[in-house]
Each structure stands twice: as structure tokens, then as C-alpha cells.
Amino acid sequence: MIAAKLQIYGFEPEMERVETLTDFRKSVISGGDWDVIISDYFMPKLKMMDTLECLKKTKLDIPFIIVSGGIGEADAVAAMKAGANDYVLKDNLQKLGAVVERELRDARVRRAQKEAERALKESEYRYRTLWENSKDALILVKTDGKILLCSPASETIFGYPGEFLQQQLLSTLQPPERFPQLPLLNECIKNGAVHLFERTETQALHKTGKVVDIEVDVSKIILKGESIACLSIRDVTEWKRSQAERNRSKEQLRIAQEIHKNLYPSEPPDFPGYDIAGKSYPAEEIGGDYFDFFSESEHTLDVGLGDVSGHGLGPAILMAETRAYLRILSRTRESLDEILTRTNEVLAEDMAGKHYVTLTLLRLISRPPSLIYANAGHIAGYILDSGGQVKQRLTRTGIVLGRKENSTYTQSEFIALDEGDLILLMTDGMQEVFSESEEMFGPERILEVIRKNMKKTSSQIIDEIYKAGIAFANSPSLDDDFTCVIIKVTPVN
């Protein structure tokens, strides 16, 4: 689970699990150059405080993050005082990637600042390997506000050669009059003393006049008895642009989800003599399945259920398009075969062979209870009698929609229905659920679930099918979209 959460944030973790203090000491000291330690607070053979004390004795700067399901506030405070960097509750693991990213970055900054101080004392301001290769700009500022030294990354971020910036005021990079509402870099010097701040976002000017988004950390070092402000500056312009783009994408996805949700019927139709229900369970945020109820007569009701190839935003858009065509054509054409033939023509032109739609279109007649249907390459539906036995399968009467523009479709003869009959339409998402032993759920198990629940309402039966599939897969969700419509023939009041 930990590895999966880290992979979402782009990490490719190499992990080692230890369960005793001896194994921990051996792994930390000689087991490899670890970037971060993630530990549960409660472990049978490993006490948290002993672990933190062991890490402290190594003097290694490795971020230590606690992941726990029940750590109390007092225990968390004690662990932080003992050396833990942060903690994440197990019911909020989505924060783990951000915490790890932050702690790794902080560790890098700490190591860079310590190395800068050590190297400066040893080499009298000579450039060091870290100084020259750091992607963050490191700028040393005297207490009079003048720049003492800049790392090569300063030129990359601000456009000025380091030699030019030396002895310039820090406000050269950030004129206060240009950024009156933002944190100012020269606030690192106040009343002749170094003022520290961490991870502050602000803006500065590039030599060309372009505004640069930056993130700044300020620490203090002592050189020849003089306090010096060490600014670690990271260019976050691209990161913020990417973040804004991600936020826009999330908002677009949210709007798409809302539109997609509103495309489904808000409630089942009130059609005399029938108990009707339809539900859809998308595998992703937005599914490509479809079901709908529409009618142009008080004596008939059209029911559509389909599946667009693939799942996600693209198929969902095609699903909405298919829904619109069917609703429009049902108003101008009476026969199901003509509706499907015309729908196929327009879909084939729009999809250009890249996608296709399977669809069952069924027309219920109120009295006497009966139906006709047309099936465009969709999996078979079923008509069951009141005892749960299969009376008829609603098999295909044509190929999938959108594949061949000149395809034609036929509709069935009228099929008489009896009180107590049940009609099942569904997509293949539930049939193709696999257990941990690679056994497929299949249509027979679905029919068996229906037989055991024949006395329940149509809506309740769909819920039972979904619960049975989830239990069979031993998974909280399905790998494919699943949509189901169940219609029961009831007495007319």
C-alpha cells in the first residue's frame, strides 16, 4: 500500500522491511544509502523510541515518517521531539506522497546548507561541487543587504552572472515597488541581523524583466565571526504552471463528472405494470456505459442500455452523443430497427473506426404486457419467469454501432410477458469479474443471484448483483464499468 501511494507521486521506491532493532541498525548503517524511513508506531518487536534513538546515534540525516492508524497526540509529540520528522494517519494516506516529497526536499536543503558552511570555512569561498551543481540558487547576503556570493544556478534563475550580483543589493532581484504585496527577499536582514524563514513562496525579476516564481529558505551561517544569510532559492515557475494546469484538469474532470452523472435518469420511470430500475458503476471517475428511459407514448416505454469501447472521459463523451441521437431519433422514427440503423450511420461517421458501441434497445408495451427489442452487438439480455427460469435470451440482431456505416438492423417479433416475469439487461463488466483464483463470475452466477432475490424490488436486485460481484472479486471496486437495468412485470392497480 505504501509503495502504491508513493508511485502516485512519481516515486519508484526500493524498499526494505525490518522488524527488529538489530536489523534496523544493520540496514541503516550498512544496508544502503536510504532516502527516507517510514515506520508504523506500533510494531511487535520494535519500539518507536528505541528506533529513533538508534537513528540519532548514527548522525545520519534521514527523514523519519511515522504511519499509524491510532497514534495519540501525546505519543506523536514525544516522537517528534525524539527525532521523527512527521506522521501520517493510515486513514489519510493520500498525504503520504506530499509529506515524503517535502521531507526529501528539506533534507536536501539541510545537507546543502551544511555542506556550504563547511566548504566555505575550508576553501575561503571557493566553489564546491555541490555549489556548482545545485539546481537551487544559493545566495550569501551580508547584514548590510549586499550580496556576498552566488552559486551558478543564480544565473540560470535570474539571468545575471554571479560576478555582477556580488556587492549588489538583494533588492536588485526583487524591487520592493514591483512586489508590494509579496514577501520580500530583503526581509532576511532586519536591523542588521539575519532573519530566518522557511519555504516561503514569492516572486522576483529575471534580468529580462520576466517575473519568476520562487521558493525561498533562509538560514544563518557564521563566516569569520560575521553572521551571513544563506538564501536557498528554487525556481518553481514551471511547477506552479503545472500545478495550475492540474487544477484546471481536476476542475474539468469535476464538471465532466457532473455532466455525466446528469445524463443518467435521475429516477426510474413510472410505467404502469412494471417495476423498473437502472444503475451504473463506473470503473474510473467517468464511465463509458449507458442506460436511459424515454417515451413518446403513454402506452410504450423505450429502454436503452449500451457500452462504449474503453472507459474514461473519451468513451463517456461518445456515450453522451449516443444518448442524444437515440432520444432525437425516437421522436421521429417508430421502429427500433430504423432508430438503430440511423444511429449507426452518424456514429460511424463520428467514430471513424476508433471506437464502437454495443447497445440493446427495448420497447415495453403497457397492456397487454409485451416487448420488442433490437440488439446491436451487445451481450444477451434475459427474460426470466416468476420462478427464475430463463424463458428467452435477447440475443443480437445486428453488429455493433459505429463500425460500418452501411449496416442495417432488425427488430424482434413481439414477445408476450406474464405477471412475475423479470427482464435483465446489463453490460459485460460484471460477467467478466475474476476471483483471486482467476475464475470468472459469469452470467450463471448473476442469474443465481437474481433467483435468490426474486421477491425483492428491481433496485434491490441490482444492488445484490453488485455486492455479489465485489465479494467474488474480493475487491472494493470493479476493473470495468458495470451497468444494469432490471424490469419486473407487476399487477396493474
JOJOMO-V678296 format. One record per run of one state. SS is the DSSP state (A for helix, B for strand, O for the rest). FROM is the first residue (numbers start at 0). LEN is the number of residues. Records with the same first field share a line. If there is no record, write none. Layout:
# JOJOMO-V678296
SS->FROM-LEN, FROM-LEN
This chain:
# JOJOMO-V678296
O->0-1, 8-12, 30-5, 39-3, 43-2, 46-1, 58-4, 68-4, 81-4, 123-5, 133-3, 141-4, 150-2, 158-3, 165-3, 172-12, 190-2, 194-2, 205-5, 223-2, 235-1, 263-10, 281-7, 297-2, 308-4, 332-3, 351-5, 365-4, 376-4, 384-5, 394-3, 398-2, 401-13, 416-5, 426-7, 434-5, 440-1, 452-5, 473-8, 489-4
A->1-7, 20-10, 47-11, 72-9, 89-34, 128-5, 152-6, 161-4, 169-3, 184-4, 236-27, 312-20, 335-16, 441-11, 457-16
B->35-4, 42-1, 45-1, 62-6, 85-4, 136-5, 145-5, 168-1, 188-2, 192-2, 196-9, 210-13, 225-10, 273-8, 288-9, 299-9, 356-9, 369-7, 380-4, 389-5, 397-1, 400-1, 414-2, 421-5, 433-1, 439-1, 481-8
